[in-house]
Amino acid sequence: MATINAADVKKLREMTSAGIMDCKSALTESGGDFDKAVALLREKSLASAVKKADRATAEGLVGVHVSDDGKRAGIIEVNCETDFVARNDKFQELARDLAQQVEQGSAGDVAALLQQPLGDKNVDAFVREAIGTVGENIQIARFEKFETSGELGIYTHTDGKQAAVVEILGGSGEQVQQLARDLAMQVVAMRPQYVSRDEVPAVVLEGERRIYEQQAAQEGKPEAIQTKIAEGRLNKEFYQAVSLMDQPFIREQKQTIAQMVKAAGSDLKVARFVRYKVGEAS
């Protein structure tokens, strides 16, 4: 029987990130053969992943990765079972690696992403091994890739559970990059649903208008002005809540985002944004 020493266990642990006792057991079973030991640990990770597959994943992180030239970005929500694991270095590294995979790849959905190659295996095996390492179920909730000829702004909240990516077209350079970053922070802080009021679906707008009209009626306002009151509240309350361009800038409340963008360049346009918060995926 091969003698398994602490140095061998340490080496295998560095190769696989598996636990000390798992590494020692795999080396013992493989007779000290590192390749066989790695294979055994992978098999164990896969079996562990299957057992944990039905366990709820309500915690996690939002990972973001930007290409070196700043023209591509990937954002992904990766879920686990507890906040303790979400704060684990290995899980955080996994979220970063998966965000980079999104940025560099072309998957259209989670199923396709899981089948993409990553190192010497595919993403699915990579995630399953992580499940074996951290001891909890891990699921990819959603992701999105950005690719632009303009500028991308990225902001990640300090807890890693919220992040946003904003795309600006019509200009480039340091000033536009800073604008994009400021808008990404705005999106995380104020949670708009649309870039502008023009994007609000008619059925949503009509529903909100009826609510405001009913409120005016309940307040005893004359029927002749209920519609006018509703329009005023749509402009003052609803649009500021859901439309990015209508919101006051969080650092300068007297200036709307629309005014801020126009001041930075008349040709600039906020093309789109995505905001992820852990647990909000439908």
Sequence and secondary structure as in RCSB ss.txt:
>XXXX:A:sequence
MATINAADVKKLREMTSAGIMDCKSALTESGGDFDKAVALLREKSLASAVKKADRATAEGLVGVHVSDDGKRAGI
IEVNCETDFVARNDKFQELARDLAQQVEQGSAGDVAALLQQPLGDKNVDAFVREAIGTVGENIQIARFEKFETSG
ELGIYTHTDGKQAAVVEILGGSGEQVQQLARDLAMQVVAMRPQYVSRDEVPAVVLEGERRIYEQQAAQEGKPEAI
QTKIAEGRLNKEFYQAVSLMDQPFIREQKQTIAQMVKAAGSDLKVARFVRYKVGEAS
>XXXX:A:secstr
     HHHHHHHHHHH   HHHHHHHHHHTTT HHHHHHHHHHHHHHHHHHHTTS   EEEEEEEE TTSSEEEE
EEEEES HHHHTSHHHHHHHHHHHHHHHH   SSHHHHHTSEETTEEHHHHHHHHHHHHSS  EEEEEEEEE SS
EEEEEE TTSSEEEEEEEES  SHHHHHHHHHHHHHHHHH  SBSSGGGS HHHHHHHHHHHHHHHHHTT  HHH
HHHHHHHHIIIIIHHHHBGGGSEETTEEEEEHHHHHHHH TT EEEEEEEEETT   
